[in-house]
Amino acid sequence: MKPRKLLILTIVLMLALVLAACGGAKEEPTPTPQPAPTKAPEPTEAPAATEAPAAEPAMYGDLKVIDVEPGATIVFSGWGDETEQQIYRDSIERFKEFYPDVTVDYQPIPADFQTKLKAMMAGGTAPDVFYVDDQLMTAFGPSGQLLALDDYMAEAGASRDDFIPALLTIFTLDGKTYGLPKDWGTLGLVYLPDVFAEAGIDEPTADWTWDDLKAAAEVIRDNTDKGGFCQNADWARFAPWAFGNGGAYATDDFSAPLLNTPEVIEAAKYVTDMYKDGSIVTSSDVGAGWCGEAIGKQLVGMTYEGGWMVNFMRQNYPDVNWKAVELPSGPKGKADVIFTNAIGVNANTKYPKAAAAFTIFLTSRYNQAEIVKTGFAYSTHPDQLDLVQDPNDRAIAAGGAFPLTRVAYWGPNTGKINDIVSKALERVYLGEQTVEESFAQAHEEAKEFLTGGGQAAGPIEAPSAPEGVPMMEVESGATIVFSGWGDETEQQIYRDSIERFKEFYPDVTVDYQPIPADFQTKLKAMMAGGTAPDVFYVDDQLMTAFGPSGQLLALDDYMAEAGVSRDDFIPALLTIFTLDGKTYGLPKDWGTLGLVYLPDAFAKAGIDEPTADWTWDDLKAAAEAIAAEGTYAGFCQNADWARFAPFVFGNGGAYASDDYTTALLDTPEVKEAAAFILSMKESGALVTSSDVGAGWCGEAIGKELVGMTYEGGWMVNFMRQNYPDVEWKAVELPSGPKGKADVIFTNAIGVNANTKYPKAAAAFTLFVTSRYNQAEIVKTGFAYSTHPDQLDLVQDPNDRAIAAGGAFPLTRVAYWGPNTGKVNDAVSKALERIYLGDQTIDESFAQAQEEAQAALSGE
């Protein structure tokens, strides 16, 4: 071992000289050093208010307290277990000493952090301050969603030079700093001395080689009931093997992969041969969640893990004796892998000064010195590296100075490259491919993200097809993933559609992966993470999210090749999915609302059933009569923009102007419609689904809890499938003071602009929305065709009555421009406040007007 001071100096120099191949890990367990006896600078109390103009600024350590917005409240989120969460709760308390007027709302997200944060960012609900790794930097940095911190750092007296230089590389873009490193870590050889004693062999030393590791693992395998060495099919734990053999995952300029080089393949053979002979086991082989846990449960003798093991073992397995030494040397020398993560600020925060001040504080020498005392992490400041005292932690940290150590970063698509490596190892572990085959495949896959290569090509000859089936040439052997929402009935509709598609495109494989719940949220997260399907449902929210950002494929050229025209579709349905004259989605179905009711409720109340001639007053009178009789509630309507829309439109109102620039929510037309709804609720004629114990008003009909509601054509299959013995009917919606009105909903099918197979994906989209396929779908009663010449295919009398609303004079498509979702949310919330009695109609819709106007104005 090198003397302590020389080791620390070497780490500092090594990190400073790490090439541009530096970056962050995916959501690894957080690095965990051990307490140090070094005392941090004493906190400086925030000064009391003074009128002296020349007052010295308050300081913490070597940094200044900067001016922030008065009364700021910021939300802070990160991953981590309870130990890590407590570390940051304590940091927040320290921050309050210097910024007492700033409230920090800590909202940890222990699992699926990247996925959830990307979804929150896409939905406009992301926290003000949050952890940033290489994936999140890639997702948010180039898109302007992170705040540049340089000006705030300068004001506080913080410098990029304060940090270990290599750690900043990932979080720097165009010379600006978008994240400050919060910690870093490496791997060490973690082992159980008792297992070595049981096997009758010496414990590991810093002089070990790969062969020493393998020999010890074999002895443990053969002479104990423990696994020898634990390693999953994991890019991070494989990295030191590849680097120790002189390899890398990509070139230093991130322009090309290096996954089929002799250096990487030899390392992979070494590891996978150990797996084949049983000297390597995976965590699942021994019943553990990860290899660190396998050490804690004393199921294996050795593994590669990081400094986070210190607190993990202390907290979960305090009675287990464990140790760590440096990683063994490979054929080309000593190697390790460096992980790092940062803290960044949401560019859309309301309080940029407070958020930046908090970020600078958390990553300051002052606060990091306190964190190091806990054993949680190594400081990212080079002059604080000697604070690490725990011998196991020191051994693990030594890897940062190895000659062949690299920071885990391969450019903007690091996460994808690393996933490719993990999958390559997994295929070999499972025996599906040889090392050469698997890493050759991985190399080609990685090209796509580093050079744009790797795309399959070669059109197949399209078979002849009947009229109405769009045909075009596609890539040979294409495999595309298709996703949408919907229950089992809808899923079966599209499984059948896929089977029909195969008749005409037999060389295209469609992998159907439905997402029944939280579709928009999950898809936005998948798109942000580069894992979105090739073809998927698109509604107005997804069109807004993906259209302007270039994440949807324009379909016009493919339509022309297949002989499909925009004129084939009901014109209004295309409006949402058109941008700058191009088509980014083809309507898959559409629907309106009808008055759905239970004849028995009317019979019990002794009144006539509804007719197409009904008015609002007829609806209200019938609902009051049904409610008074007592068997059923009268009319069900939640605080829902969609069911409220026909009331507004039927009174001559709208949610926004026709050019989507001006909100119209505080107009007499809208407020009069709301007053009518409220009068029904106050009289007891109107109930919500929760009032009667149902999840939604359609279910309240099925459960025979209410006499009437406004629902769509989806009720046909819903009732048939779930309540086949309940008699129900539907008629057109009643007329409002200004005439008949309904609301049209529509969704489309679109193509991911980053699909490997744009022709096959476009061909599938064109087929699913074609007259040929839509005619088959209409037969099931699932949806109306989006082709105007097929409207007469609707046969069910209830469905026909509901569909009639599409032709009413005042009917509108539910679309108000790019921020439709926010406008609609403002309406629903306005209704909810009225329902709850929190505000009057005038107050609530005045507030809704401001919220909707902000959305329409892009604020």
C-alpha positions, 0 to 999 in steps of 0.5 A: 500500500502507498503511504496515506499522503501519497495515496491521497495526492495520487487520487487527486492527480489521477482524477484531475487527469481523467480523460473526457471519458468521465461521467456518472453512474445510473442510479447506483447505491450512493457512495458511502465513506466512514466518519472522520475525526476532522472537525468542519468549520463552525457554522456562522450565524445568519446576521440580524437585519441591519441598516448598515450599508457596509455590513459584511456578508454572512459566510459559511466556510469560505462561501458567501450567503447570497441574496435570495427571493424572500419567502421562497419555498423549494422542493428538493428530491433525490433517491436513497435509503433512509440513511441517505435521506437523513443525511440530507435532512440534516443538511437542510437544517444546516442550510436553514441556519444561513437562509432562515427565510427559505423553506426546503420541502424534501421529497425523496424518491427512493426508487425509479428516480430517473423514470419518475423525474423525467415524467415529472419534468415532462408534466411540469411537476418536477422539483426545484432542486434534484439529483442529476446523473449522466442520464438526467443531464443528457435528458435535461441539459441540451433541452434547457431544463436545467439552470446554469449555476455559474453566475450564482456560484460567482456571487457566492464565491464558489468556483469550478476549481473547488471541485475534483475536475473530472467530476464536473465533465458530465455536468458541463455543457457549452462551458456552463455548469448545470450540476455540482458534484455531490459525491463520487465512488469506486469499487473494491473487493468486498469479502467475508473473512469467515468464508475464507477461513472456512475454505482454508485459504488466505484472505485477499490482498492488494497484490491479487490478480484476476487469477488469484480471485478465480482460484479463491472463488473456486476453492470457496465453491468447492469447500463451503456452502457459499457462492465463491464470487457474486457478479450480475450481468452488470455493466458497472461491475464488469467495467473494471474487468474490461479496463483492467484488460486495456479495454473501454466501452467507447473511444475517448471522443465518444464517437465509436464503440469498442465492444467487440475489441479483443480486450473487451471480449477477453474480459467477458470470456474470463467473467462468463467462464467463471459463471459457467464453471460456478465460481461466479454466481448472480445475486438471484442464484443465491436468493439476494436482491443484489450482490451487496445483500448477498454479502450481508446475508453471508451467501457468498465469499466475495463481490465487487461493491462500493463505499456504500457498503459501509453504511449498508452493512452497519445499518442492516447487518451490524453483526457480520464481519466483512472487509474490503481490499483494492480490486485485483489487477488485470492483465494490463494493470490495476483498474476501477470505475468512478461513479459520480452524481450531481445536484442541479436546479430546474430551469423552471423553478419560481425561485432560481436564487434560492434553489441555486443557493441551496445547491451551492450549499449542499455541495460546499466544503462546509456541508460536505465536511459534515457529510463525510463525518457520517461515512455517507460519501467522499467529498467532491473537493480534492482538499477534503479527501483525507477525511476518509478514515474507515479502513474498508472505505480507504481500500475502496477509494484507492481505486480512484488512483489506479492507472487504468481507472475511468469515469463511467461516461461515454457521452450523452448516450452513456446510459444506453451504452451501459444497458447494451453491455449489461444485456450482452453479458446477460445473453451470455449468462443465459447461454443464448449467445457466445461472447463473440456473438453477443458483443458483436451484437452489442457493438452494432447496437452501440453504434446507433447511439455513438455514430448513428449506425446499426440500422437494419435495411433491405426492403421486402416485396409487398404482397398484393392486398385488397382495396383499402389496405395501404401497402409500402416497402419496409425494412426486412426483418423489422421488429417494432414495439407497439403500446397503447392504453385500454382494458382487456377488450381494447387490447384484444382489438389490437391483437386481432389488428396485429394478426391482420397486419401480419397477413400483408407484412409477414416479415414484420414482427409487432411486439404489443406491450399495452400500458393500461394505466398512467399511459401518458406519464409512463410514455413521457418517461420512456421517451425521455429515457430513450426506451419508448415504443416504436408505435404508440397512441397519441392524444393531445397531451402527447402531441403537445409533448412530442410534436414540437420537440421532433420526437414524432415521425412525420407520416406524410411521405409514407402516406403518399407511398401507400396511397393514403390521403388526409382526405380519407379521414374526418377532417376535424380529427386531424387538427390535433395531430397536424403541425406546420402542415405535416401529419404526426398521427392518424386518428384511430377512433373518436367518440362523443357523449350521450345521455346514458340511463336506466329505464328502471329508474324512470319506471320507479319514479313514474316518469317518461324515459328521455327522448332526443327532444329533451332540454336541460330543464327536462334533465333536471326535473327527471333527476329530481324525481328519481332522487326523490323516489329514493332507489337511485340517485338522479344524475351523476357528474363529477367535477370533470371538464369533459362532461361539463363541455356539452353544457358550456357549448350548448350555452354558446360558450367555449373554453378558449378562442378559436385561435387558442390564444384567449381563455374564455372561462369567465364568460357569462356562457360558461358561468351560466352553465356552471350555475345550472350544474351547481343548482342540480347539485345543491338540489340533490339531483346531481351526485358524483361517482364517489358520493355513491361509491363508484369509481366513475359515473359509467360504473355507477350506471353498471352498479345501478346506483344512479338513474342517468349520466353523460357517457360515451360509446365505450359504455357498449362494451363496458356494460356487455363485459361487466354488467351484462344483466343490467338493462340500460339505454342511451339517447342524444344529449339534451339541448342547451339554451343555444342549441344541441351540443356535444364534445368530440374526443379523438386519439391517434396512432403515431411513430417514434421519430427515433425508431430503427424501422421507420418504414415498418412503423409507419406501415403498421400505423397506416394499416391500423387506421385504414378503412380495411382495419377500421371496418373490422374494429367497428364490427366489435362495437369498440369504436367509430371509424375515423373515415367519414364513408364508414359512419353507417357501420355503427349498428348498435342503437345505443351507440348510434344515439351517442354517435349522433352528437358528432353532428350537433351544430355546437359540437366541438373537438376537445382541443384548445391548442398545445396546452389543452390539458392544462386548460381542461385541468383548470376547468375541472379544478374550478368545478371541484372548488364549486362542488366543495363550496370553497369558492363561488362560481365567479371566484372559481372561474375567475381563477380558472381564467387566469390559469387557462390564460397562462397555459394558452400564453405558454407560461 
